[in-house]
């Protein structure tokens, strides 16, 4: 299945972010991934509101699932 289709089929913002980061991680073979988008572009790519995406990323970081440094994301849930 196409990666973007898989992402858009997810119901929650968290599920969409997880699917996107998981896909990038598999492609790069690393738990540290660089996002090639601005936050606005990432929100558009994931079909979500930018402010809602920012809130969810903050929650995911607070929950210990990811670490964010600019456009770099460290995946901690593995």
N, C-alpha and C positions, 0 to 999 in steps of 0.2 A: 504494500500500500504506500502511496506517496506520503512523504513525511509531513507536508503541509496539511494534507487531508487528515492524517492521524491527529495532528495537533488541533485542528478545527473541530474534530469530532468530540473532543474532551469538553465536559460541562463546566468545570470550575477553572478559575484563573490559575490556581495552584497546579491542577492537573495539566493544563496547557504549558505552563512554565516547566514543570518536571519533564513532560514529554519532549519539549524543545531541547532542554539541557541534556537529557539522556541521549537524544539523537546526535547532538554535537559531540558529546563525550564518546559515543561509539565510533563516530567518524574520525575523531582525532586520536582515539586510544588513550585519552587522558582525563583525569577528573578536574583538570583546570582548563577552562575554555574561555576564549575571547569572543565576545558578542560583536558581530560586524555591523551593528545597528545602534542608533541613538535610542534612548528610552521611548521616544515618540514612534520611531520606526518599528521598534520591537513590539510595542503595543498594537500597532497596525497589523504587523505580521501575525500576531496571536489573536487578532480580532477582539481586543479588549480595550477598555478605557485606560489612558495613560496613568491617571491618578490611582485608579483601582490596581493597576499593575504595580505601581510603586509601593502602595500599601501592602500588597501581597508579598512582594520581594522583601520588604522590611520584616513581615511576619515570619517568612521562611528563614531569614537570617537569624531572627530572635529565637526561632525554634531549633536552631543548630543544623539546618538542612543545607545551607549554602553560606559562603562568605563572599561578599561583593567588594571589589576594589575597582571603581570606575566601570569599564566595560569587561573586566575580567571576573569570572565567577568560578569559585572553587566549590566543587560538589562534595558534600560531606556525608551524604546519606548512604553511600555504598557499604 
